[in-house]
């Protein structure tokens, strides 16, 4: 019969392998999520560009809340 220390070390080895497998699975899921978000951004970005082409963008006015196409204009008396 093998000593108890052998079984403890085997269990620790198994837990380390399990931990590594879980970490790798987590990394794969994060990469898949990133890829899905990137694909969605490309898909919806193209649709948004059809509505309002980038040539019409004016980020400086957006920063000040003065874009005439925005419904969130600041009302000043």
N, C-alpha and C positions, 0 to 999 in steps of 0.2 A: 504494500500500500504506500502511496506517495505521501510525503509529509504535508502538513497543513500549509506551510509556507509556499509550497509549489502551487497549491490551489488558489491561494490569495494572490500570488503574482500573476497567475493565469487570468484571474478575474480582473485584476487591474489592467492587464494587457487588453482584454476584451473591452473593458470600459473605455480605454484610450482609443481603440479602433472605432467603437461606437460613436464617441465624441467627435472623432475626425470625420466619420461618415455624415453625422448630423451637421457639422460645420460646412462640409462640402455641399450638402443638399441645400443649406441656407444660402450659400454663395450662388449656387445655380439658380435658386428661386429669385434672388435679387437681380441677377443678370437678366433672367427672363422678364421680370417686371420692368427693368430699365428698357429692354428692347421693345416691350409692348407700349410703354409710354412714348418712346421715340417714334414708333410707327404711328401712334395716334396723333402725335404732334405734327408729323409730316402730313397726315391725312387731313386733319382739321385745319392746319395752317394753310394748305392749298385752297381749301374751301373758303377760308377767311380772306385770302388774298384776292379771290374772285370778287368778293363783295366790296372790299376796300383795298385797292392795290397799294403796295408799299410806297409808291411815288407820292401818295396823298398823306402819308404819315408825317406828323410834325411832333416829335417827342418833347421838344421844348415847350410847346403849348400844352401838351398833356400834363407835363410836370406842374404847370401853373394852374391847371384846371380851366383853361380857356379854349379848349378845342370846340369849335362851333358844332361839330357833329355829336358832341357829348350831351347827355341829358342831365349831367351832374354839374352844370355850370354854377359858379358861385354867384348868387344874386346880391348885388350891391345897391344900396339905396341911392 
